[in-house]
Amino acid sequence: MLFDILKSRRSIRKFQSREIEQEKINTILKSALLSPSSRSIRPWEFIAVTDKETIGRLAQSKQAGSQFLTGAPLAVAVIADHTLSDVWVEDASIAATIIQLAAQDLGLGSCWIQIRERAHTEEKTAGDYIKELLGIPEKYSVECLIAIGYPDEEKKPYEEDMLQNQKLHINKF
Ligand SMILES: Cc1cc2nc3c(=O)[nH]c(=O)nc-3n(C[C@H](O)[C@H](O)[C@H](O)COP(=O)(O)O)c2cc1C
């Protein structure tokens, strides 16, 4: 049930060295392609990286918050052609979330690594660093990286009594 997947999904930043089966990678990527998008423009594209050296370099995208990617067997770069849609950020974010939920459903753990609006160094954005590294053409922007692998840490699922029910409003604020 999707609600159970939503409760058990936690950000996983420690991964087993075990490879992910190609069939599971394919399912994750096909799930991404099923993502809804504004006017069905589908401005996103996805780069699945399994090459360890490249993953190691992707882990250096930011000064903090990306280093744990080194231990992941799979990174998916979620990018979008920003010339196609003014809401590419929303489209890319939905696809990234679907990737995380598909991974969870397959018994894998994942974590979002924010790239858009983040710096690599004072002179270079994290997005430009990744575009150079992966050979991504100019008209694309990088939303995020999703680190995926078999979990090597246990995190408690969310419980219903932890939910911020005060944030729910019926009919008016
Ligand atoms: C838009 C977004 C950006 C995030 N960026 C990062 C990041 O750069 N590095 C990281 O380790 N986690 C990142 N996270 C993961 C959050 O820290 C995590 O989802 C949050 O702490 C809640 O924990 P949970 O995912 O286990 O529920 C990001 C999550 C989202 C949704």
The ligand as an SDF file (V2000), in Angstrom:
LIG
                    3D

 31 33  0  0  0  0  0  0  0  0999 V2000
   14.3260   19.3160   -1.5950 C   0  0  0  0  0  0  0  0  0  0  0  0
   15.1790   18.4440   -0.7170 C   0  0  0  0  0  0  0  0  0  0  0  0
   16.5280   18.6670   -0.6510 C   0  0  0  0  0  0  0  0  0  0  0  0
   17.3400   17.8480    0.1410 C   0  0  0  0  0  0  0  0  0  0  0  0
   18.6970   18.0080    0.0900 N   0  0  0  0  0  0  0  0  0  0  0  0
   19.4860   17.1590    0.7810 C   0  0  0  0  0  0  0  0  0  0  0  0
   20.9070   17.2280    0.6350 C   0  0  0  0  0  0  0  0  0  0  0  0
   21.4480   18.0200   -0.1380 O   0  0  0  0  0  0  0  0  0  0  0  0
   21.6510   16.3380    1.3600 N   0  0  0  0  0  0  0  0  0  0  0  0
   21.0930   15.4240    2.2140 C   0  0  0  0  0  0  0  0  0  0  0  0
   21.8340   14.6580    2.8390 O   0  0  0  0  0  0  0  0  0  0  0  0
   19.7310   15.3240    2.3540 N   0  0  0  0  0  0  0  0  0  0  0  0
   18.9380   16.1530    1.6500 C   0  0  0  0  0  0  0  0  0  0  0  0
   17.5650   16.0230    1.7240 N   0  0  0  0  0  0  0  0  0  0  0  0
   16.9650   15.0210    2.6230 C   0  0  0  0  0  0  0  0  0  0  0  0
   16.3130   15.6930    3.8440 C   0  0  0  0  0  0  0  0  0  0  0  0
   17.3190   16.1080    4.7370 O   0  0  0  0  0  0  0  0  0  0  0  0
   15.3470   14.7010    4.5080 C   0  0  0  0  0  0  0  0  0  0  0  0
   14.3340   14.3600    3.5920 O   0  0  0  0  0  0  0  0  0  0  0  0
   14.7050   15.2790    5.7650 C   0  0  0  0  0  0  0  0  0  0  0  0
   15.6700   15.4770    6.7760 O   0  0  0  0  0  0  0  0  0  0  0  0
   13.5890   14.3800    6.3210 C   0  0  0  0  0  0  0  0  0  0  0  0
   14.0860   13.0880    6.6110 O   0  0  0  0  0  0  0  0  0  0  0  0
   13.4340   11.7980    5.9390 P   0  0  0  0  0  0  0  0  0  0  0  0
   13.7010   11.8850    4.4400 O   0  0  0  0  0  0  0  0  0  0  0  0
   14.1320   10.6240    6.5670 O   0  0  0  0  0  0  0  0  0  0  0  0
   11.9610   11.8110    6.1910 O   0  0  0  0  0  0  0  0  0  0  0  0
   16.7590   16.8190    0.9210 C   0  0  0  0  0  0  0  0  0  0  0  0
   15.3770   16.6090    0.8540 C   0  0  0  0  0  0  0  0  0  0  0  0
   14.6010   17.3870    0.0350 C   0  0  0  0  0  0  0  0  0  0  0  0
   13.1300   17.0860   -0.0780 C   0  0  0  0  0  0  0  0  0  0  0  0
  1  2  1  0
  2  3  1  0
  2 30  2  0
  3  4  2  0
  4  5  1  0
  4 28  1  0
  5  6  2  0
  6  7  1  0
  6 13  1  0
  7  8  2  0
  7  9  1  0
  9 10  1  0
 10 11  2  0
 10 12  1  0
 12 13  2  0
 13 14  1  0
 14 15  1  0
 14 28  1  0
 15 16  1  0
 16 17  1  0
 16 18  1  0
 18 19  1  0
 18 20  1  0
 20 21  1  0
 20 22  1  0
 22 23  1  0
 23 24  1  0
 24 25  2  0
 24 26  1  0
 24 27  1  0
 28 29  2  0
 29 30  1  0
 30 31  1  0
M  END
$$$$
